[in-house]
């Protein structure tokens, strides 16, 4: 099969090459999938540089979420069958013509959803849904501020927050990106390149009850000033490249909380909850309550181009690779 391989963490994205390799072996609890769509995530850019929480043995293919057809299942796997269309979470290996997923992280795709859209749901939407519902306990009519609101993860938080009945304030770098967030359910928009973020949030809503932060850096600092008493700052990533140092005294004075959320920990310790949440997100998509934005679909030979764009923050919505 063809796969986009990482053979050196020193070269990162620039060292990725499409190669012919043997298909992965079927694990005892595995489902082999003929990959028709694999979505890109910022985590992929970290994975190939050795900066992600997980460090696969070299060589490996990046790619954390895929959609396609089941080719075979391990003995005892019953909830999906060969020939069915499925979406799956992976530790890595999605940018290839075949991938093997744990059966506990594979869900059938409703016929109303195409492969590219399905592949765009697991990482971003699961992160936003579980973080906002399970960790932050977001309530209707609370003020939710989403940093990086035009990227795959941020845009999913806008949609999920809107669906949960919150007032959503989108924060992004450009008017085009903010227009996308407004189209996806944001009530207000703030440009962090042109406005004082904390002051503008205070002006619009009197402060934030929940801040969803996949960016870190200076935006996190702004969030500390904008958070309301009793508010929660959700840390879900550091796309800026700067991991903020949290002043505990500020949280105390504000009576606020900084909460970390790792989809990896949820997958490891609560797989049944993850699979149920993924099925719920697919239902919400069929009902039109979620509208995942796939901004570009690339062949495997051009996947490196997409990863470069993703790494520097020039993408809107999700980029998807078609290995076949």
Buried (B, 14 or more C-beta within 10 A) or exposed (E): BBBBBBEBBEEBBEBBEBBEBEBBEBEEBBBBBBBBBBBBBBBBBBBBBBBBEEEBEEEBBBBBBBBBBBBEBBEEBEBBEEEBBBBBBBBBBBBBBBBBBBBBBBBBBEEEBBBBBBBBBBBBBBBBBBBBBBBBEBEEEBBBBBBBBBBBBBBBBBBBBBBBEBBBBBBBBBEEBBBBBBEBBBBBBBBBEEBEBBEBBBEBBEBBBBBBBBBBBEBBBBBBBBBBEEBBBBBBBBBBEBEBEEEEEBBEEBEBBBBEBBBBEBBEEBBEBBBEBBBBBBEBBBEEBBBBBBBBBBEBEBBBEBBBBBBEBEBBBBBBBBBB
